Amino acid sequence: MAHFLTGYDGSCSNIHGHSYRLFVTVIGQPIEDTANPKLGMVMDFGMLKSVVNKRIVSRLDHALLMNNNEESKGLIPILKDRFKKVDAVDFQPTCENLLLHFVDQIQTELPDGITLHHLKLYETATSYAEWYNEDNK
């Protein structure tokens, strides 16, 4: 995904891309029903992967994400006319803010009894942001 940070005073004010890596941790009680094919699982990893792909990866892979602020308003239609995957959001698309956005996207899709515990988003191999549910209650 590519982004740029409007108003930023460094090189990230230019359009640039990253190979983001997102780690998702959920918690809940393992299924105890011996007739359930998901016996022993808190949540089927395939289902979790499907949620993350649907709400995040398929929308943002090879996309340009930008802040829908006054500074970008004139640029957004030009870019959307030229490129297929341009997404304007109501926040500065930093790693930290993306992580909070992802929390909202994932939580809405989790089944009853499953809680989002922890997210970690790597922007580069050595730069990341983390979110813990317990710190946000």
N, C-alpha and C positions, 0 to 999 in steps of 0.2 A: 504494500500500500504506500502511496505517496501522500504527502501533506506539506503544508507550509504554515508558518506561524506569523500571522499578520501583526505588525507592530513590534515584532521581536527585534532585538538589537544585535543579532549574530547571524551566522550563516544559515540557520534554520528558517530565516525569513524567505529563503529561496525554496522553490519546489524541489523536494528530494524524497527519496523512498527508503523504506526499511523492510527487512525480512522479519516481521514481528513473529514472536512465539508466545502463545497464550497457554498458561497452565490453569486448570480449573479443578478445585477440590470441593466436593459435596459431602455432607454428612447426613446420617439417618440410621435407622435400625435395619439390619439385614433381614430379609424376608425369611420367615420361619415356617411358612406353609409348605409342607412336603409335596403338595400337589402342584405348586407353582413352579413353572420351568425356570424362574429366576431365583430359586431357593439359594439362600446364602448371600445374595447380592443386595447392596443398598440401592443401587440403580444400575441398570444395564449400561455398560460403557458405550455401546452402540447408540443407545438412545441419547446419552449425553453428547456424544459426538454429533449426532444429528441436530440437536438443539444448537450447538455452537456453530455448526456449518450453516444452518438455516438463518440464524439471527446475526451472525458476524462474518464468517469466512466468505460465504457466497456473495455477500453484499460488498465487502471491502477488498477482497483479493483483486489486485491490479486496478484499484480505484484511486482517485484523487479525493482526499477528504480535506475540506476547508471550512473555515469559520464563516458563518452567514452574517457577518457584521457589515457595517456601512462601508468600510474600506474595501470589502470584497464584492459588494452587491453588483457593480458593473461588470466585473470579471466572470462571475458565475455563469450568466447566460452564454457568454462567448465560449467558455470552456465546455459547457454542456452541449453546445451546438457542434463542437469539434470532436469531443470524446464521449464514449458511451457511459463510462462509470465515473461520474463526478457527483459527490455527495456533499451538500452544504449542511453543517450542523450548527446548533446555537451555542457552541462553546469553542474555545481555542483547542484544536486537536493535538494537545500534548499527550504524552504517554499516560500521565496521571489522569487527565480528563477522559481519555479513551477508556481507561480501566473502569472508571465510574459509570460510563455509558454502557460498557459491557456487562457490568453487574445488573443494571436495569434490564438489559436485553435477555440475559440468561435467567434471572429470577422469575420472569413472567412465564417461562416455559417449563419450569420444574414441576414434577408431580407432587401431590400432597405427601407430606412426611419427609420430603427431601429439602435440605437447607443448603444454600450456597455458603460455604465456609471460608474459602480463600481463593483469590485470583492473583496471578503473577503474570505481568505482561513485559516481555523483553522487547525493547525497541532495537537494541543491538546486542551483540554477544555479551557485553559487560554493563549495559544500562537497562534498568528495569524499574517498574513500579509494582507495589504490592497492595492488596486490599484484603483486610480481615473483617469478617462479619462482626466479630466480638468487639472490634474497635469502633463500630458504626451503629451502635444501638442507642 
